[in-house]
Structures are given as structure tokens and as C-alpha cells.
Amino acid sequence: MNKPKIALIGGGQIGGNLALLAAQKELGDVIIFDIPQSEGMVKGKALDITQLAPHDGYDVSISGTSNWDDLKNSDVFIITAGIPRKPGMNREDLLDINLGIMKDVADNVKKQSPDSFVIVISNPLDAMVYAFHKVSGFSKNKVVGMAGALDSGRFRSFIAEELNCSVQDISCMVLGGHGDTMVPITRLATVGGVPIEDLIDPKRLEEIVNRTRFAGGEIVKLFGNGSAFYAPAQSAIEMAESYIRDKKRVIPCASLCEGEFGINGYFIGVPSLIGSNGVERILEFELNDREKSELNNTLEAVKKTVEETGL
């Protein structure tokens, strides 16, 4: 039986971590792709991860390439291609450069693997996943953006830190765009089933919400050059694993809404069930007035960025 084939577009910090995590979970054979000028770098990373295997025990193939033909009939694509954020830049500042890259990637993915499942990480996320969908013509269930999974994970980690409890017992979600207008749903967040609104003072909880909204920028500022790569990689691997193994996990992702939450025609972070058919459904629930207002605010920000793509 052939192993699933996982193609990673972009061999930078996130791409390298994606390759390692996919290998360690034995999700399938992994190919790291980058431009010809970076072919040595991705081949070197692949070789390094291959030589780690005897210590960790995974049995998959890891390779690097700059040839699109090597990606033919891949089952999953995870796209990180593009320039990273730098201090003072927001995700929208990246639009012009990364849009051109995404159009080229979409054309090639469609040519090589028209039946694949595609996870987009490149920023500005909501516009990049929209661009991939428009250019490739892929069905809505086969294209998704890695947004809410990362944002929700950050929210969970901050709550665990605040309450000094296991992050495993925290359940929460973040909806909306992958940017400063995201909407952490505090009303539904729990620790071992106990609402966090009963455990954390409202003022302090609002501080945690704001830290979640600006968590990516906090890391960019600390790095001085570049952006987060460990947590984004793991977030995307969770999504890929749910697809490959038909786990049907419910993960906040940037999925294409067609009426859900009153949104039409935009990719935005919503609770999405991912199985072997891709995004199999969006789990819609009733929002209160404040949440509706915040979601509408984040939708306007997404619309503005998407309109700037001209697609």
C-alpha cells in the first residue's frame, strides 16, 4: 500500500518543522519544495530529518526538490511560500509580494495534483487562501486556511498560564480573520468543563483576549526578523492528520462560508470538521450581539484585504 504523499511548498522555518512533524507522525512520505536557488537548502533539511529517523523510529521518505513534476499526485499540499513578516509589518503589508507567489503555486498545484487537499499558511492568510481557491478552481472543501487552529492554541496556552493548569483541559475557539480583529469566544471557553468566565476576572480576561489577538506580532517583535514557526507548523499538521486519517476533528479553520454565520463568499475562521472529504461541514452556532458585532468587524477587515487581490 502506497503511503500518502505530502508536499510542503516553502522550505523555510515553518516548512522544515512541517517536514519533521509529518515524519514523526508517519503521516506519509514528505517532499519539501522551494525555488531553485533554495534547492540545496531543502535537500539538506530533508537529509537531516532522514538521519534523525534512526533515533525517533519513523519510517517515511523525506526529500527536497525545486521541480514541480516531483509533486505529481500528492495527496496534501501545505503552502507556506512567501516572505515572512518583519517588525512594523502587518499581514496585509505582505499582500502584493505573496499574492504573485500564490498565483504561481495555485497554477502548479492544479496541474500536478488536481485532487489534493490544500492547507494555506501564507499571510495575509484570509486573502491568500481566497486567492488559491479562485486561481486553482478547487472545490471549497479541498481548500482551507490555517488560522483559527493557531489562534485558538495561543488562547489556550495563555489561559493555562493564567490558571496554572494543564493546557489539555482547556477548550476554546477563536473565530474570524487571522489578524488583529480575530474573535476569541470567551463565553464558550472552559477548563475541564468549567467556564473560564467563572474563573478569570473580566478585566484580566480581556487582557488575555488582546494578547491572543496580537500574539503573532509579539513573537515577530521578539525575533527581530521573521515570525512564528513551531506552533503554526503543528496547527497545520493537526489539520493534515485529520484529513489523511479521516479523524473528523473539529478545528477552527479559514473555510469558505456560504451563508454560515451570515457570511457569503469569504474564507474566514469558523469551526470546521475535517475528514477524508476535506472540510466536510462547518459547525454553526448562535452568536450573541457582541460576538456578532466583532465577527462583522473582522469580516470587513477580511473583505478589504480580499478586494485588494483584484480576484
C-alpha positions as CSV (number, residue, x, y, z in Angstrom):
1,M,0.0,0.0,0.0
2,N,1.4,3.4,-1.0
3,K,1.9,5.9,1.7
4,P,0.1,9.3,1.4
5,K,2.3,11.9,-0.3
6,I,2.6,15.3,1.5
7,A,4.0,18.2,-0.4
8,L,5.3,21.2,1.5
9,I,5.5,24.4,-0.6
10,G,8.2,26.6,1.0
11,G,11.2,25.2,2.8
12,G,11.8,27.9,5.4
13,Q,11.3,27.7,9.2
14,I,7.7,26.5,9.0
15,G,8.4,24.2,6.1
16,G,11.2,22.4,7.9
17,N,9.2,22.0,11.1
18,L,6.2,20.7,9.0
19,A,8.5,18.1,7.5
20,L,9.8,16.9,10.8
21,L,6.3,16.8,12.4
22,A,4.8,14.9,9.5
23,A,7.6,12.4,9.5
24,Q,7.3,11.9,13.3
25,K,3.6,11.2,13.0
26,E,4.3,9.0,9.9
27,L,1.5,10.8,8.0
28,G,3.2,9.8,4.7
29,D,6.2,10.5,2.5
30,V,7.2,14.1,2.6
31,I,8.6,16.3,-0.1
32,I,9.9,19.8,0.7
33,F,9.7,22.2,-2.3
34,D,11.3,25.6,-2.9
35,I,12.7,27.7,-5.6
36,P,15.8,26.6,-7.5
37,Q,18.0,29.0,-5.5
38,S,17.0,27.2,-2.3
39,E,17.1,23.6,-3.6
40,G,20.3,22.8,-1.7
41,M,18.7,24.1,1.5
42,V,15.6,21.9,1.2
43,K,17.6,18.9,0.2
44,G,19.8,19.5,3.2
45,K,16.8,19.7,5.6
46,A,15.3,16.5,4.1
47,L,18.6,14.7,4.6
48,D,19.0,16.0,8.1
49,I,15.4,14.8,9.1
50,T,16.1,11.5,7.4
51,Q,19.2,11.0,9.5
52,L,17.1,11.7,12.6
53,A,14.8,8.8,11.9
54,P,17.0,6.1,13.5
55,H,16.7,8.0,16.8
56,D,13.0,8.6,16.6
57,G,11.9,5.4,14.7
58,Y,9.7,6.8,11.9
59,D,9.7,5.0,8.5
60,V,8.8,7.5,5.8
61,S,10.7,9.0,2.9
62,I,11.7,12.7,3.1
63,S,13.1,14.5,0.1
64,G,13.7,18.1,-1.2
65,T,13.2,19.5,-4.7
66,S,12.7,22.5,-6.8
67,N,11.0,20.6,-9.6
68,W,7.2,20.7,-9.7
69,D,7.0,17.4,-11.5
70,D,8.2,15.7,-8.4
71,L,5.0,16.7,-6.6
72,K,2.7,14.9,-9.1
73,N,-0.2,13.1,-7.4
74,S,0.4,14.5,-4.0
75,D,-2.4,13.9,-1.5
76,V,-1.9,17.0,0.7
77,F,-0.2,20.4,0.0
78,I,0.7,22.7,2.8
79,I,1.7,26.1,1.5
80,T,4.0,28.4,3.4
81,A,5.6,30.1,0.4
82,G,6.1,33.8,0.7
83,I,8.1,36.4,2.6
84,P,7.7,36.4,6.4
85,R,6.6,39.4,8.5
86,K,9.2,41.8,9.8
87,P,8.9,44.2,12.7
88,G,6.4,47.0,11.9
89,M,4.7,45.0,9.1
90,N,1.2,43.7,9.4
91,R,-0.1,40.7,7.5
92,E,-1.7,42.9,4.8
93,D,1.7,44.6,4.1
94,L,2.7,41.2,2.6
95,L,-0.1,41.1,0.2
96,D,1.5,42.3,-3.0
97,I,4.5,40.1,-2.9
98,N,2.8,37.0,-1.6
99,L,-0.1,37.2,-4.0
100,G,2.1,36.8,-7.0
101,I,3.7,33.8,-5.4
102,M,0.3,32.2,-4.5
103,K,-1.0,32.6,-8.1
104,D,2.0,30.6,-9.4
105,V,1.7,28.0,-6.7
106,A,-2.1,27.5,-7.4
107,D,-1.5,27.0,-11.1
108,N,1.2,24.4,-10.5
109,V,-0.8,22.5,-7.8
110,K,-3.8,22.3,-10.1
111,K,-1.5,21.0,-12.9
112,Q,0.2,18.3,-10.7
113,S,-2.4,17.2,-8.2
114,P,-5.9,18.4,-9.0
115,D,-7.5,16.1,-6.4
116,S,-5.3,17.1,-3.5
117,F,-6.3,18.7,-0.2
118,V,-4.7,22.1,0.3
119,I,-3.8,23.9,3.5
120,V,-2.7,27.5,3.2
121,I,-0.5,29.2,5.8
122,S,1.0,32.1,3.8
123,N,0.0,35.6,5.0
124,P,-2.2,37.5,4.8
125,L,-3.9,34.3,5.3
126,D,-7.6,35.1,4.6
127,A,-6.6,36.7,1.2
128,M,-4.1,34.0,0.3
129,V,-6.5,31.1,0.8
130,Y,-9.1,33.0,-1.2
131,A,-6.6,33.6,-4.0
132,F,-5.6,30.0,-4.1
133,H,-9.3,28.9,-4.4
134,K,-10.0,31.5,-7.1
135,V,-6.9,30.7,-9.3
136,S,-7.0,26.9,-8.8
137,G,-10.7,26.4,-9.2
138,F,-10.5,23.8,-6.4
139,S,-13.8,22.9,-4.7
140,K,-14.4,24.7,-1.4
141,N,-14.0,21.5,0.7
142,K,-10.5,20.9,-0.7
143,V,-9.0,24.3,0.3
144,V,-8.6,25.6,3.8
145,G,-6.5,28.2,5.7
146,M,-4.6,27.5,8.9
147,A,-5.9,30.4,11.1
148,G,-8.1,29.6,14.0
149,A,-6.2,26.4,14.9
150,L,-3.2,28.5,15.7
151,D,-5.1,31.4,17.3
152,S,-7.1,29.0,19.5
153,G,-4.0,27.3,20.5
154,R,-2.4,30.6,21.6
155,F,-5.6,31.4,23.5
156,R,-5.5,28.1,25.3
157,S,-1.8,28.5,26.2
158,F,-2.5,31.9,27.7
159,I,-5.4,30.6,29.8
160,A,-3.4,27.7,31.0
161,E,-0.6,30.0,32.0
162,E,-3.0,32.3,33.9
163,L,-4.8,29.5,35.8
164,N,-1.7,27.3,36.3
165,C,-3.5,24.2,34.9
166,S,-2.9,21.7,32.1
167,V,-3.5,23.1,28.6
168,Q,-5.0,19.8,27.7
169,D,-8.1,20.5,29.8
170,I,-8.8,23.9,28.1
171,S,-11.3,24.1,25.3
172,C,-11.8,27.3,23.4
173,M,-12.1,28.7,19.9
174,V,-11.2,31.8,18.0
175,L,-13.3,32.9,15.0
176,G,-12.8,35.4,12.3
177,G,-9.9,36.7,10.3
178,H,-6.3,35.7,11.0
179,G,-5.4,39.2,12.2
180,D,-5.8,41.8,14.9
181,T,-9.6,41.7,14.6
182,M,-10.0,38.0,15.4
183,V,-12.8,37.0,17.8
184,P,-11.9,34.8,20.8
185,I,-15.2,33.3,22.0
186,T,-14.7,33.7,25.8
187,R,-18.3,32.7,26.5
188,L,-17.7,29.1,25.3
189,A,-14.2,28.7,26.7
190,T,-13.9,26.1,29.5
191,V,-11.3,24.5,31.8
192,G,-12.3,20.9,32.5
193,G,-15.9,21.9,31.6
194,V,-15.9,24.9,34.0
195,P,-16.5,28.3,32.2
196,I,-13.4,30.5,32.2
197,E,-15.6,33.5,32.8
198,D,-16.2,32.0,36.3
199,L,-12.5,31.7,36.9
200,I,-10.9,34.8,35.5
201,D,-11.7,38.4,36.3
202,P,-13.4,40.1,33.3
203,K,-10.7,42.8,33.1
204,R,-7.9,40.2,33.2
205,L,-9.7,38.0,30.6
206,E,-9.9,41.0,28.2
207,E,-6.2,41.4,28.6
208,I,-5.7,37.7,27.6
209,V,-8.0,38.2,24.7
210,N,-6.0,41.2,23.4
211,R,-2.7,39.3,23.9
212,T,-4.2,36.5,21.7
213,R,-5.1,39.0,19.0
214,F,-1.6,40.3,18.9
215,A,0.3,37.1,19.7
216,G,1.9,36.8,16.3
217,G,3.2,40.4,16.4
218,E,4.6,39.7,19.9
219,I,6.7,36.9,18.5
220,V,7.8,39.0,15.5
221,K,8.9,41.8,17.8
222,L,10.9,39.3,19.9
223,F,12.5,37.6,16.9
224,G,13.5,40.9,15.3
225,N,13.5,39.2,11.9
226,G,10.9,36.6,11.0
227,S,7.8,35.2,12.5
228,A,6.5,32.2,14.4
229,F,7.1,28.7,13.1
230,Y,6.8,26.0,15.7
231,A,3.1,26.5,16.6
232,P,1.9,27.3,13.1
233,A,3.5,24.1,11.8
234,Q,1.9,21.9,14.5
235,S,-1.5,23.6,13.8
236,A,-1.3,22.7,10.1
237,I,-0.2,19.2,10.9
238,E,-3.3,18.6,13.0
239,M,-5.4,19.6,10.0
240,A,-3.5,17.4,7.6
241,E,-3.7,14.4,10.0
242,S,-7.4,14.8,10.4
243,Y,-7.8,14.7,6.6
244,I,-5.3,11.8,5.9
245,R,-6.6,9.6,8.8
246,D,-10.3,10.7,8.5
247,K,-10.3,11.7,12.1
248,K,-13.2,14.2,11.6
249,R,-11.8,16.6,14.1
250,V,-13.5,19.9,14.6
251,I,-10.8,22.6,14.2
252,P,-11.2,26.4,13.8
253,C,-10.0,27.0,10.2
254,A,-10.4,29.6,7.5
255,S,-13.1,27.8,5.5
256,L,-15.3,29.2,2.6
257,C,-18.6,30.3,4.1
258,E,-21.8,30.2,2.0
259,G,-24.3,31.5,4.4
260,E,-22.9,30.2,7.7
261,F,-22.8,32.9,10.4
262,G,-24.3,35.2,7.8
263,I,-21.1,35.2,5.7
264,N,-21.1,34.6,2.0
265,G,-18.2,34.0,-0.4
266,Y,-15.3,34.6,2.1
267,F,-12.8,32.3,3.8
268,I,-12.9,33.1,7.5
269,G,-12.1,31.3,10.7
270,V,-15.0,29.0,11.7
271,P,-15.4,25.6,13.4
272,S,-14.7,23.1,10.6
273,L,-15.0,19.3,10.6
274,I,-12.1,17.9,8.6
275,G,-12.3,14.3,7.3
276,S,-11.3,12.3,4.2
277,N,-13.5,14.6,2.1
278,G,-11.7,17.7,3.3
279,V,-13.8,20.3,5.1
280,E,-16.9,18.2,5.4
281,R,-19.0,20.8,7.2
282,I,-19.0,24.0,9.2
283,L,-20.5,23.8,12.7
284,E,-22.6,26.9,13.0
285,F,-24.0,28.2,16.4
286,E,-25.8,31.2,17.7
287,L,-23.7,34.2,18.5
288,N,-24.7,36.9,21.0
289,D,-24.9,40.5,20.0
290,R,-21.3,41.4,21.0
291,E,-19.9,38.4,19.1
292,K,-22.0,39.2,16.0
293,S,-20.6,42.8,16.1
294,E,-17.0,41.6,16.4
295,L,-17.4,39.0,13.7
296,N,-18.8,41.6,11.4
297,N,-15.8,43.8,12.2
298,T,-13.3,41.1,11.3
299,L,-15.3,40.2,8.2
300,E,-14.9,43.8,7.0
301,A,-11.2,43.6,7.5
302,V,-11.1,40.3,5.5
303,K,-13.2,41.8,2.7
304,K,-10.8,44.8,2.5
305,T,-7.8,42.6,2.1
306,V,-9.5,40.2,-0.4
307,E,-10.7,43.1,-2.5
308,E,-7.1,44.3,-2.8
309,T,-6.2,40.9,-4.5
310,G,-8.3,42.0,-7.5
311,L,-9.6,38.4,-7.9
